[in-house]
Amino acid sequence: MDTKVLLADDHAVLRDGLRMVLDAQPGLTVVGEAEDGRQAVEMVEALHPDVVVMDIAMPNMNGAEATRQIKRRFPGVKVLILTMHENQQYLAQIIKAGAIGCVLKRSAGSELVTAVRAAAHGESYFSPTLATMMLDSYRMHLLEEVGDEAGLLTEREREILQLVAEGKSNQEIADLLVVSIKTVQTHRAHLMEKLGAHDRTELVKHAIRLGMVTPE
């Protein structure tokens, strides 16, 4: 059975080009075209497409709001966003709205078929530039989340936290680092104070947050 695609873009020339690209592919059929977001929502209800290719910037309801309404009313329909904006704010909007992917307009010709086929199978697709932007944003979020905590610790304290998380006793840590057990105890006390931990279990949780160990 062919994958039914609805195109939503306020530029007729672009819709024509996208239709030609998609209709030329086996297993893909464009079943309708919408000129704005409100019409897109109405046509989803009437035509029951599998995938909607949605421009983000349209009159009479933009693509993000149309996507939200489609996903609320027709959760099985997959929405792919088309955009010319390489912008983190736009990405956040479309992800919150429920879009399964996003393709840059400048590379739509080469990527759209791949994106539509992925969406039809419930798989996300983002243009490589946007995927890199998302990864960078996520990395920054993680750094902000653990950065202050990680920056509190000295290198020696990190070493000891690592070994504590691995289940080593104070004596074993002292032997491995070639220091006295009293030194280990002092560092461990500093660790607990800095991290607000009260026992070994809480220290292990902090080590997991910092990526030192992987939870079982």
Backbone as a ProteinNet text record, in pm:
[ID]
protein_1_A
[PRIMARY]
MDTKVLLADDHAVLRDGLRMVLDAQPGLTVVGEAEDGRQAVEMVEALHPDVVVMDIAMPNMNGAEATRQIKRRFPGVKVLILTMHENQQYLAQIIKAGAIGCVLKRSAGSELVTAVRAAAHGESYFSPTLATMMLDSYRMHLLEEVGDEAGLLTEREREILQLVAEGKSNQEIADLLVVSIKTVQTHRAHLMEKLGAHDRTELVKHAIRLGMVTPE
[TERTIARY]
84.2	0	88.3	53.8	133.2	122.8	230.1	228.3	163.4	56.8	-17.1	43.5	74.8	143	57.5	46.9	-17.7	89.9	88.8	183.6	115.7	183.1	128.3	234.1	214.9	308	233.3	259.8	186.5	244.3	349.7	408	374.6	291	244.7	360.1	459.4	572	649	668.9	739.1	655.9	526.8	440.1	448.9	446.2	455.1	585.3	693.5	823.5	828.9	774.6	774	685.2	571.5	481.2	551.8	623.2	694.1	796.9	870	972.7	910.3	802.8	742.7	663.1	585	503.8	589.5	712.9	802.4	859.5	836.3	893.3	791.6	835.3	743.5	701.3	573.2	523.4	485.4	501.5	463.9	360.6	254.2	150.2	108.8	115.1	66.2	-85	-158.1	-304.4	-369.9	-291.5	-351.2	-248.1	-290.2	-203.5	-281.4	-220.6	-281.6	-199.4	-269.2	-201.9	-165.5	-223.6	-192	-216.1	-183.3	-192.1	-333.9	-427.9	-567.3	-622.4	-591.4	-636.5	-569.3	-445.2	-374.6	-446.2	-488.8	-560.6	-690.6	-763.5	-890	-867.8	-759.6	-733.9	-684.5	-618.2	-580.4	-706	-804.4	-930.1	-1001.8	-996.3	-1068.9	-995.9	-862.8	-786.3	-712.1	-695.5	-626.3	-488.1	-399.6	-265.5	-183.8	-78.2	15.1	119.1	160.1	265	222.4	243.9	222	358.3	386.7	508.3	466.2	508.8	451.9	556.3	526.6	610.2	590.5	696.2	684.8	623	650.7	603.9	492.6	367.6	252.2	149.3	66	-42.5	-157	-249.1	-369.2	-333.9	-245.1	-195.6	-61.2	42.4	174.7	190.3	301.5	321.8	332.7	389.3	404.2	267.3	179.4	46.4	-36.3	-25.7	-97.3	-50.1	78.8	132.3	75.8	71.3	15.1	-129.3	-206.8	-347.7	-363.4	-282.4	-287.9	-249.3	-143	-96.6	-195.7	-265.4	-365	-487.4	-529.4	-651.7	-627.5	-511.3	-478.8	-337.7	-320.2	-185.5	-108	-178.5	-108.3	-45.2	-84.6	-29.1	109.8	205.8	342	359.2	421.4	441.4	590.4	628.4	765.1	762.2	849.7	854.7	957	918	1010.9	1043.3	1170	1205.8	1331.1	1343.4	1467.1	1553.9	1501.5	1568.4	1654.8	1783.5	1873.3	1884.4	1782	1765.6	1717.9	1785.3	1751.4	1610.1	1567.6	1433.2	1326.3	1342.9	1247.8	1248.1	1366.8	1376.9	1300.4	1320	1250.8	1099.9	1052	908.4	851.3	918.8	861.8	869.9	974	983.8	873.4	851	742.1	606.3	593.5	465.7	436	540.3	518.8	565.8	638.8	689.5	789.8	791.1	880.9	1016	1023.1	1149.8	1143	1255.5	1263.9	1367.5	1329.9	1418.3	1437	1560.7	1587.6	1540.1	1477.1	1424.7	1535.5	1652.9	1760.1	1807.6	1778.2	1819.6	1699.9	1579.9	1458.4	1458.4	1512	1510.8	1581.9	1696.1	1775.4	1736.5	1676.4	1649.4	1503.1	1412.9	1272	1220.9	1259.3	1211.5	1257.2	1383.7	1436.7	1360.7	1333.7	1264.3	1120.7	1052	912.7	906.2	996.3	996.4	1026.5	1119.6	1151.2	1029.7	965	848	736	715.9	610	632	759.4	792.7	808.3	768.1	776	914.4	1004	1142.9	1165.9	1243.5	1274.6	1377.2	1367.5	1470.4	1488.8	1614	1649.1	1766	1759.1	1872.6	1999.5	2112.1	2235.3	2272.4	2254.9	2287	2201.7	2072.6	1981.6	2010.7	2045.3	2078.5	2201.3	2300	2419.6	2383.9	2294.9	2251	2180.7	2097.5	2027.3	2126.5	2225.9	2326	2405.5	2443.1	2517.6	2434.2	2305.2	2216.5	2203.5	2188.5	2175.6	2304.3	2417	2545.9	2560.3	2519.8	2526.6	2435.1	2317.7	2223.8	2286.3	2351.6	2415.5	2528.3	2605.4	2716.6	2664.8	2555.1	2496.4	2442.5	2390.3	2327.9	2430.7	2546.2	2646.2	2771	2779.1	2902.4	2943.3	2848.8	2882	2929.8	2862.8	2897.5	3036.5	3062.2	3191.7	3303.9	3276.7	3379.6	3418.7	3335.3	3366.6	3481.8	3501	3592.1	3733.1	3830.9	3969.2	3990.4	4102	4132.3	4143.5	4204.6	4218.3	4081.7	3994.7	3860.2	3782.5	3802.2	3737	3788.6	3918.2	3976.1	3913.2	3903.4	3849.4	3700.4	3626.8	3484.9	3467	3551.2	3546.5	3566.7	3665	3697.6	3590.5	3535	3425.1	3306.8	3277.1	3165.1	3189	3315.3	3348.8	3345.9	3315.3	3301.4	3427.8	3530.4	3657.3	3645.9	3711	3715.8	3820.6	3817.6	3918.1	4058.5	4080.9	4215	4256.9	4162.8	4194.7	4227.3	4153.7	4181.3	4319.4	4349.6	4480.3	4592	4573.5	4676.4	4691.7	4580.1	4585.3	4650	4621	4672.2	4804.5	4848.3	4973.6	4970.2	4865.7	4851.7	4806.7	4805.4	4761.2	4609.3	4561	4415.6	4354.1	4431.4	4381.4	4359.3	4450.3	4434.7	4308	4283.3	4161.7	4038.1	4042.1	3927.8	3901.5	4009.7	3995.7	3932.4	3983.5	3927.3	3780.7	3752.5	3616	3520.3	3569.1	3488.1	3462.9	3566.4	3550.4	3448.7	3457.5	3364	3219.6	3196.9	3061.4	3008.3	3097.6	3056.9	3023.3	3110.6	3089.4	2963.8	2939.6	2828.1	2699.9	2707.7	2590.5	2547.1	2644.2	2613.8	2631	2550.9	2555.1	2609.2	2618.9	2670.6	2723.8	2774.8	2834.7	2731.8	2608	2504.9	2483.4	2482.4	2463.3	2585.4	2704.6	2824.9	2817.8	2770.6	2758.6	2661	2551.8	2453.7	2517.6	2601.1	2670	2767.5	2835.4	2929.1	2855.2	2736.1	2655.8	2615.3	2573.7	2535.7	2651.4	2772.1	2890.1	2945.4	2879.9	2923.5	3043.4	3079.1	3195.9	3169	3046.8	3007.7	2869.9	2840.3	2712.5	2622.5	2499.9	2411.5	2384	2375.3	2351	2205.4
-119.9	0	125.7	220.3	342.9	425.8	498.1	597.2	723.5	766.6	885.8	1010.2	1108.6	1229.3	1353.1	1438.9	1570	1677.4	1768.1	1879.5	2005.2	2076.9	2201.5	2310.9	2401.7	2513.2	2623.4	2748.5	2858.4	2899.9	2835	2866.8	2755.7	2787.9	2687.4	2627.3	2708.6	2659.6	2552.6	2576.4	2478	2349.7	2363.8	2245.3	2163.9	2231.9	2161.5	2082	2145.6	2077.7	1956.9	1973.3	1862.2	1748.4	1783.3	1680.7	1599	1667.7	1597.6	1500.4	1546.5	1461.6	1338.4	1358.7	1247.8	1153.4	1207.9	1123.2	1036.6	1079.2	1000.8	878.2	870.1	761	647.2	523.1	411.5	403.2	380.9	364.9	494	609.3	738.2	806.4	857.5	926.6	1053.2	1167.1	1292.3	1296	1299.9	1293.8	1431.1	1534.9	1667.2	1773.8	1900.7	2015.2	2119.2	2170	2274.9	2402.5	2518.3	2646.6	2712.2	2663.1	2720.2	2614.6	2648.9	2552.5	2507.3	2600.7	2565	2468.4	2495.5	2405.1	2268.4	2267.3	2140.3	2052	2112.3	2036.2	1980.3	2063.1	2019	1905.8	1913.6	1812.9	1681.3	1688.9	1565.4	1490.4	1563.3	1500	1438.7	1505.5	1459.4	1348.6	1356.2	1266.9	1154.2	1165.9	1063.6	1026.5	1125.1	1092.9	1019.7	953.5	889.2	989	1077.4	1175.4	1312.2	1414.7	1552.9	1620.9	1680	1760.4	1905.6	1965.9	2092.5	2204.7	2313	2433.3	2492.8	2547.4	2603.7	2743.1	2821.3	2960.2	2972.7	2973.9	2986.9	3080.7	3142.7	3227.6	3139.8	3203.4	3134.3	3007.6	3021	2914.3	2861.7	2881.8	2838.2	2686.1	2636.9	2493.1	2428.9	2500.7	2444.8	2423.4	2523.1	2510	2405.9	2403.2	2301.7	2161.7	2148	2018.3	1978.2	2072.2	2042.8	1993.1	2061	2023.1	1887.6	1863.7	1734.5	1621.1	1639.4	1532.2	1508.1	1612.7	1596.1	1520.8	1553.9	1494.3	1364.9	1356	1238.9	1190.4	1131.1	1096.7	1000.9	924.6	831.1	896.1	1019.9	1090.3	1145	1121.8	1171.6	1306	1400.1	1533.6	1562.1	1593.9	1636.9	1786.9	1859	2004.4	2041.2	2134.9	2196.8	2336.7	2372.2	2506.5	2556.1	2686.2	2746	2795.2	2780.7	2836.7	2732.7	2759.2	2674.5	2738.8	2717.7	2793.3	2701.5	2708	2621.8	2648.2	2773.4	2808	2737.6	2737.9	2668.8	2519	2463.2	2319.8	2284.3	2364.6	2337.8	2342.9	2439.8	2453.4	2330.2	2282.8	2171.8	2040.3	2024.3	1901.8	1899.4	2013.3	2022.8	2000	2044.9	2030.7	1885.8	1802.9	1661.4	1616.5	1702.5	1662.9	1548.4	1459.5	1345.2	1375.9	1489.1	1524.8	1662	1703	1836.2	1834.5	1891.6	1896.3	2041.2	2079.8	2214.9	2228.2	2338.9	2357.6	2351.6	2400.2	2402.5	2262.6	2164	2027.6	1933.6	1993	1911.5	1814.5	1857.6	1770.1	1638.3	1643.3	1521.9	1445.2	1511.7	1446.8	1412	1475.2	1462.1	1318.7	1251	1113.7	1025.5	1037.7	961.2	994	1123.8	1167.9	1115.3	1121	1074.4	923.6	848.5	703.4	670	743.6	720.8	750.9	865.1	903.9	801.4	748.8	650	525	497.3	382.2	420.6	543.5	587.3	626.1	655.9	690.7	839.9	899.4	1042.2	1065.7	1182.2	1225.2	1375.3	1415.8	1557.8	1581	1688.6	1724.2	1726.3	1679.2	1669.2	1796.4	1912.2	2038.2	2055.5	2021.1	2034.8	1929.6	1809.2	1703.5	1742	1802.8	1849	1958.8	2048.8	2156.5	2099.7	1997.6	1934.3	1868.3	1800.5	1734.2	1835.5	1946.2	2050.7	2108.8	2129.9	2184.2	2087.4	1959.1	1858.4	1849.6	1858.2	1853.5	1971.3	2090.1	2207.8	2192.1	2133.7	2110.5	2018.7	1912.9	1820.1	1888.1	1970	2039.7	2135.8	2204.5	2296	2219.2	2099.9	2019.8	1967	1922	1861.4	1947.1	2057	2134.4	2189.2	2249	2307.5	2200.9	2087.9	1978.7	1924.7	1903.9	1850.1	1947.9	2079	2178.5	2192.8	2141.6	2148.6	2057.1	1952.1	1846.1	1864.7	1832.4	1828	1697.8	1688	1565.6	1445.9	1465.3	1355.7	1312.8	1410.1	1375.8	1299.2	1336	1261.7	1118.4	1102.8	967.7	883.1	942.3	867.6	839.6	936.1	913.8	798.6	794.9	686	550.4	542.9	416.5	377.1	475.9	447.3	389	449.9	403.8	263	226.7	92.1	-10.2	38	-53.7	-79.1	2.4	-16.2	35.6	-35.1	8.7	118	184.9	288.4	231.8	111.7	51.6	20.4	-32.1	-63.2	63.5	170.6	298.3	349.8	341	386.1	308.9	178.2	95.1	132.1	152.7	184.3	320.2	418.2	553.8	578.8	478.3	486.3	607.9	614.8	718.1	648.9	723.4	664.3	654.2	564.5	549.6	676.7	746.2	871.3	975.7	979	1071.3	1040.2	911.1	869.9	913.1	892.4	929	1079.6	1156.8	1302.6	1345.7	1288.9	1321.9	1279.4	1165	1113.3	1205	1254.6	1347.2	1476.4	1525.5	1646.1	1622.4	1503.7	1468.2	1474.3	1411.2	1403.8	1542.5	1625.7	1762.4	1842.7	1835.7	1913.2	1869.7	1739.9	1686.2	1671.9	1701	1687.9	1542.9	1450.5	1307.7	1262	1164.2	1116.5	974.6	904.2	767.5	728.9	606.4	559.2	556.1	515.7	506.9	641	747.9	881	923.9	883.8	913.2	843.3	719.1	645.2	715	766.5	837.6	959.1	1029.8	1145.8	1101	989	937.2	901.8	847.4	813.8	941.1	1044	1171.7	1233.5	1215	1271.5	1182.7	1070.8	983.8	898.1	886.4	806.9	657.6	621.1	480.7	470.3	352.6	328	249.4	295.5	220.4	82.1	-15.1	-151.3	-171.1
0	0	0	-85.4	-94.1	33.4	61.6	169.2	117.3	183.1	139.6	204.9	121.4	169	141.2	241.4	225.6	230.2	132.9	130.5	183.9	272	325.9	315.8	223.1	202.4	129.1	165.2	103.4	-31.6	-77	-207.5	-306.9	-404.4	-500	-580	-615.1	-694.2	-616.4	-487.2	-405.3	-392.9	-371.9	-363.8	-491.9	-606.4	-734.4	-744.1	-701.3	-706.5	-614.4	-494	-398.6	-447.7	-505.6	-559	-668.3	-756.3	-864.6	-808.3	-705.7	-645	-581	-504.3	-429.1	-518.4	-611.6	-698	-790.7	-812.5	-899	-828	-697.2	-618.1	-601.9	-621.3	-600.1	-453.5	-433.1	-296.3	-227.2	-294.8	-236.5	-325.3	-265.3	-341.6	-268.3	-336.4	-279.6	-298	-187.4	-193.7	-182.6	-150.2	-139.7	-109.8	-128.7	-102.7	-23.4	82.1	163.7	151.1	154.2	137.7	270.1	379.9	510.1	617.9	740.8	848.7	878.9	875.8	906.4	802.3	677.8	571.5	585	629.8	648.3	750	860.8	963.6	906	830.6	771	671.3	594.4	491.2	552.7	665.6	735.4	775.8	825.6	866.4	745.9	630.6	512.4	436.6	431.1	342.2	414.5	544.7	625.2	568.6	550.3	500.2	606.3	561.2	655	704.4	612.2	642.8	590.8	673.2	630.1	620.7	505.4	487.9	506.2	616.4	663.8	666.6	595.7	606.8	745.8	805.5	940.3	937.4	831	825.5	722.7	772	682.3	743.9	660.2	712.8	767	836	885.5	963.8	1057.9	1145.1	1091.4	1170.7	1125.6	1139.7	1088.6	1086.1	1222.9	1319.4	1453.5	1518.1	1508.1	1567.2	1492.4	1360.6	1282.5	1321.9	1343.9	1386.2	1520.9	1615.1	1747.3	1735.4	1653.6	1640.3	1572.1	1470.6	1400.7	1494.2	1571.2	1660.3	1774	1815.5	1920.9	1869.4	1748.6	1694.9	1617.6	1555.8	1473.3	1507.9	1624.3	1672.6	1582.6	1498	1410.5	1289	1257.5	1141.6	1176.5	1088.9	1110.7	1040.2	1107.4	1049.4	1034.8	911.7	881	854.6	918.3	900.3	792.6	707.8	612.6	662.8	663.7	710.3	639.9	630.9	581	697.6	818.7	935.7	1006.1	1014.2	1092.5	1230.7	1309.9	1432.7	1544.2	1659.5	1772.1	1823.8	1817.9	1865.5	1782.4	1650.4	1563.6	1591.4	1610.2	1638.5	1765.1	1868.9	1995.4	1976.5	1897.7	1873.1	1804.4	1701.4	1624.4	1701	1781.7	1861.3	1966.2	2032	2130	2064.4	1940.9	1870.9	1834.5	1826.5	1796.8	1660.3	1587.5	1456.4	1471.2	1372.7	1377.6	1313.5	1243.1	1179.7	1117.2	1059.7	999.5	888.6	773.9	657.9	616.6	591.5	543	398.5	365.6	230.4	125.5	161.1	61	23.1	106.6	73.8	60.5	44.7	40.8	-76.5	-190.5	-307.5	-284	-218	-197.3	-72.5	25.2	153.2	177	104.2	139	126	20.6	1.2	117	153.6	266.6	394.3	415.4	536.2	540.1	427.7	422.4	446.6	385.6	405.6	552.3	612.1	753.7	840.1	814.6	893.5	882.1	761.4	739.8	824	857.4	941.5	1089	1122	1260.8	1305.9	1210.7	1243.6	1222.1	1310	1297.1	1187.6	1126.1	1031.5	1044.5	1064.9	1068.8	973.9	897.2	811.9	896.1	840.8	919.9	995.1	932.8	1000.6	1125.9	1114.5	1228.1	1334.3	1290.5	1386.3	1468.9	1403.2	1474.5	1573.7	1532.5	1620.4	1743.7	1723.9	1835.5	1930.9	1874.1	1957	2038.1	1973.9	2045.1	2158.5	2131.9	2234.3	2351.6	2320	2425	2506.5	2437.3	2507	2602.6	2557.3	2643	2764	2741	2851.4	2955.9	2909.3	3003	3079.2	3008.3	3074	3180.2	3148.6	3247.4	3366.6	3339.8	3445.4	3544.2	3493	3582.2	3596.7	3520	3517.8	3652.8	3726.2	3855.5	3952.7	3949.6	4039.6	4006.6	3877.6	3836.2	3869.1	3852.7	3876.6	4022.4	4112.2	4255.1	4294.9	4216.7	4259.3	4204.3	4286.8	4240.5	4164.1	4093.8	4019.6	4113.9	4230.3	4326	4378.5	4403.6	4450.3	4344.5	4219	4110.3	4106	4123.2	4124.8	4235.1	4352.4	4466.3	4447.4	4393.7	4367	4268.1	4167.3	4069.3	4137.7	4222.9	4289.9	4392	4460.2	4552.8	4475.9	4360.9	4279.6	4225.5	4210.5	4163.9	4277.2	4398.4	4511	4589.7	4567.9	4638.8	4782.6	4874.6	5014	5030.2	5144.5	5170.1	5160.6	5214.3	5211.6	5068.2	4989	4849.4	4770.9	4799.4	4731.8	4771.7	4900.8	4949	4880.3	4865.9	4801.4	4653.7	4586.4	4443.6	4416.3	4502.6	4480.9	4554.1	4627.9	4704.8	4798.5	4877.8	4980.3	5108.4	5217.4	5344.3	5347.5	5430.5	5443.3	5501.9	5586.7	5643.6	5533.4	5434.9	5322	5244	5222.6	5151.7	5229.8	5360.9	5444.7	5440.5	5439.5	5432.4	5300.9	5189.5	5057.7	5048.4	5105.6	5100.1	5179.1	5292.2	5372.3	5295.2	5224.2	5142.7	5030.4	4969.3	4862.5	4911.9	5027.1	5080.9	5115.9	5165.9	5201.5	5076	4974.4	4852.1	4776.5	4776.1	4698.8	4780.2	4908.1	4992.7	5008.9	5004.1	5015.6	5160.4	5200.6	5338.1	5350.8	5237.9	5242.5	5104.7	5096.1	4971.2	4857.4	4888.4	4784.9	4716.4	4795.4	4737.2	4656.1	4699.9	4621.4	4485.4	4485.5	4359.6	4265.7	4319.6	4236.7	4170.2	4244.2	4186.6	4078.1	4100.5	4000.2	3871.3	3884.3	3766.8	3693.1	3767.8	3706.3	3629.9	3681.5	3617.8	3507.4	3482.1	3373	3404.1	3531.6	3569.3	3563.2	3596.6	3592.7	3527.2	3478.1	3413.2	3508.3	3527.5	3618.4	3563.3	3652.3	3608.2	3571.5
[MASK]
++++++++++++++++++++++++++++++++++++++++++++++++++++++++++++++++++++++++++++++++++++++++++++++++++++++++++++++++++++++++++++++++++++++++++++++++++++++++++++++++++++++++++++++++++++++++++++++++++++++++++++++++++++++++

